Amino acid sequence: MAKRDTNTPFKTSCGGQALIEGILMQGPGKRAMVVRGPDGGLTIEEEAAKPRSGLAKLPFIRGLFIFGGSMVHGMKALMRSAELSDDGSMEEELTGLDKWISDHFEEKKAMSIIITLAAVIGIAFSVGLFILLPTALTGLIGLAWTTMPLWVRSVIEGVLKVVIFMTYLYLCSKMKEIHRVFEYHGAEHKTIYCYENGLELTVENVRKQPRHHPRCGTSFLFVVITVSIFLSIVVFTPLEIENTFLRMALHLLMLPVIVGVTYEFNRFVGGHDGPVCRVLRGPGMWMQNFTTFEPDDSMIEVGIEALKRVLPEEKGTDKW
């Protein structure tokens, strides 16, 4: 199949996240979650999205607020979608800590605790797997290769980060449940493209759109890893930092800088269609081969409903 052009006449700030049997979409002033239940019907939940102010609007700082907010709202919506799409077996499958929390707290409080724990564990897992583990493995290599140059050590760390990240995405894409979530991810992208191209939001029009989008979260994560590799080389090498635990600590301290820089990079590259920007966003677009798949029409219907709910009343106020 020939590669389709991903440039669009209009670029919207509306964006979403794939859920379990649903999609969370956010616009300039509203957030909407649409989930298809076991009976085939759609459950729609909406809430106002608070505008950013103060520090949250400053370049290189706003990325931290946006990333943090996306994590919180995304995890909350993911848990809620699991509940709404459940056919009655979820309660029976609760085990361990989740069951203990459910048994000792009222429903709303229990859900809040579970969501908070899931977010903390998710962040800790990501940091440990994609940042700390490569540093630790490279430290072990350094025990055998005692004359390893520091710049080589940083390069090896970077290669390991990419390999671990790619392997993780590949394995996730092979899981049946996650594969279905990634199909909803494709539906979200296609719906956004349809809107940006000025077409009527119909299943037929959406189905024709590409599933790879330049402002996708997958691209964001890839750039986070790329920026961390670059900073490792330019910071650790001249400072001659060899101690593995010190390198781990500095990686953690640099995370806010990495997230802030990455957001501004993605914002610029995603908003421009020149040849240089197309090259820069190419790796992130390619990685979407693992995180987006072609959706069926029922998934596209969910994406359309979710986007319609968050579009601003005044046309053009959602410009990227």
N, C-alpha and C positions, 0 to 999 in steps of 0.2 A: 504494500500500500504506500502510495506517495505521501511524503511528509507534508502536512498542511500548514499554511502560514498561520502563525499565532498572533500577528499584529492585529489590533482592533482600532476602529475609529475613536472609541471612547474607552477610558480605563476607569473602572469603578473602585471605590474603596470598600465596597461590600465584599465580604468573604465569609467562608464557612469552614466547618469541620465535619467530617463523616462520623456518624455515631452507629450504634447497634440498631439496625433497621431504621435509620433516620439520618437527618442532617441538621446541624446547628448553623444558622446563618446570622450574621450581624451587619447592620447598616449604620449610618451616621447617628441615628437616634433610637434604634430598636434592635432587640435580639429576639430571634424566633427559633424554636425547636419544633421540628415536625418528625413524628415517629409513626411508622406503620405497625399497628398492633396485630396480635395473633388472628383477629377476625378480619383483617384486611383493611380496616378503617384507619383514618389518620387522626392522631392526637396532636393538637397544636397548642403550644404554650409560648406566650410572649412576655417580654419585660423590657422596660426602658433601659437604654444603654447610656450611662452617664458620660457627658463630654469631658475630655481631658482638660486640665487646667494647671497653672503653675509649672512646676518642674516637669510634670508629665507631658508638656508640650515642647520641651527643649530638645534640639537635636542631640543625639548620642546619649541622652538620658531617657527620652520617651520610649526607646526600645525596651528598656527594663520594665517599665510600667505595662506596656502592651504585651510583652511576653508573659509577665506575671499574671496579668488579667486573663490572658488566653488560657493559661494553665488552670487557673481556678474555675473559670466558667466552663472550659472544655471538660474538665474532670467531672464537674457537677452535672453537666448535660449527658456525659457518657454513662454515669451511674443511673441517671433518671431514664435514659433511653433503654437501659437494660431492664429496668423495672416495668416500663410501659410495653415493651415488646415481649415480656415474659409470658409464657403460656401456663404459668402456675407451678413450674418446677423449680423456680429460683429459691423460694422459701425452703423447699425440701433440701436443696443443695447447699445451703449455708452451713459452713463448718468452721471450726477453729475460732479465731479472734472475731471474725464477722458475726458468727452466731452468738458469741459471748456478749458482744456489744449490743446486738439486737435484743437479747434476753434481759439486759440490765438497764437499758435506756428506752425512753419513749421514742416512737418511730422517727419523728423529725430530728430529734437530737442524735439518735443513732446514725441516721443517714449523714448528718453533718460531720460526725466523728469519722465515719468510714471514708467519706470523701476526702477529708483532711489527711487522714493516714495514707490513703491511696496516692494523693498528690505528693506528699513527702517521700513516700517510698519510690514513686515513679521518678522524681527528680534525683534522689540518691542513687537509684539503679542506673539512670542515664549517665550521671557524672562518673560513677564508679566504672561502668562498662566502657564508655567512650573516651574518658579522659584519664582516670587514675590507672586502670588496668594496662593500657599501652605503656605508661610511664614505668609501672612496676615490671612489666615484661622486659622492657629495654634495660632496666637496671640489672636484671638477671643476666642478660646478654653481656652487659658491661663487666660482670664478675669474671666471665670467661675471656672477654676481649678487653684486657686492661688498658691497652693503648688506643682504644677507640676515640677518635676526635669528637669533640663536643658537637660539632655541626652534623657529623654522621649520626650521632645519637639522636639528635632532634629530627633528622630525616627518617630514621627508623621508627621513632615514636609516631611520626606523621603517617607513615605507611601502615603501621599497625592500626591506627585510628580508622583509616579508610577501610582497611580489610575487615575489621570488626564491625564497623557500621554497615558495610555492604552485606556481610554475611548475616547480620541481624535482620536487615530488611528482606533479604532473600528468604530466610527461614520463616519470617512472619507471613510473607506473601503466599507461602505454601500451606498455611493453616486455613482450614475451610472457613471458620468463623471470621478470621481476619481478612481473608480474601473477599468475603462479602462486604465487609466494612470498606475495603478499598474500592469495591464497585460503587458504593455510595459516594466515595471520594471522587470517582470519575464523573458521577452524575452532578456533583457540586460544581466541578470545573466546567463541564459542558454547559450548565445552566448560566454560569457567569459569562462565558463566552458568547452565548446567544444574546444575552442582554447587552453586552458591550458592542456587539455588531449591529445593534438597533433592530433586531428581529423580534417578532411576536413570540412570547414565551409559550410555545406549544411543544408537545412531545416530539413531533416530527422535526421541528426546527432545531431543538436541543440535540436530538440524536445525531445530527450531522456535524456537530462541533468537535474540535479536538479535545482530548482528555488531559493533555499536558498544559499546565498554566504557569507563566513566569513568576507569579507572586504566591506560589504554593509554599506551605510549611516545610515540605521535604527539601526544597531548595534552601530554605532558611537554615535547617539543621546541617546541610552539607557545607554551607558557607561558614557556619559556626566552627566546624571541624577544620576547614581550610584556614580560617583566620587564626585559630589556636595553633596550628602548625607553623604559620608564618611568625607569630609572636614568640613561639618557643625558640625558633632559630635566631631571631634578632635580639632577644632578651637573654636567653640562657647561655648562648655561645660567648658573647663578649664578656659577660659577668663570670664565666667559667664555673657555672653551677653544676656540680656533679652529683651531689647527694640526692638519692632517689626520693626520700621523704620531703626534702626541701623543694624539689621540683614539683612534687604533688601539691604541696601547700601553695606554691606560687601559681600553679595552674588554677587552683580554686580561687585565689585572690584576683586573678585576671579575668574570671568569668564575666563579671559585670561589664568590663571593657569590651570583651569579645562580643557579648550580646548587643551592646550599644552600637559598635562598629558594624556588626552584621546587619542589624535592622536598617541602618542608613544605606548600606551597600545594596541590600535587596530592594529598598524603596526606590533608589535611583535607577538601578538596572531594570527593575520591573516596570518602571514608568517610561522607559525610552526604548525605541525600536531600531536604533542604529546598529551597524555591523559589529562595533566593539561590544555593545551591550548584549547582542545576541550570542557572541562568543563567550562572554563572561557568565551568562546564565545557562549556557549549554550543559555543563555537567549536572546542575540541579534539575534541569528539564529531563535529562537522560535518566536520572535516578527515579523519576516518577514512573518509569516502566515497572518498578517494583511496588509502588504505592498507589497506583490508580489502575483500574481495569474497566472495561466497557460495561456500563450498567444496563439493566433491562428497563422496559418502559415504566414499570411501577416505581422504580428508583428515581427515574427522571421526573415523574409526577411529584415525588417528595421534594426534589430539588427546586422545581418550579414553585411549588406552594411556599417553601421556606424563603426563597428570594423575594417573591411578591410581598410577603409580610413585612420585609424590612426596607423596601425601596422608599426613598424620601418622597414626600408630596410635591416638593418643588424640584423639578427636573434639573439635573446637573449638579446638585449640591453634594452628591456623593462622588464627585470627581476625585481621582487618585492624586 
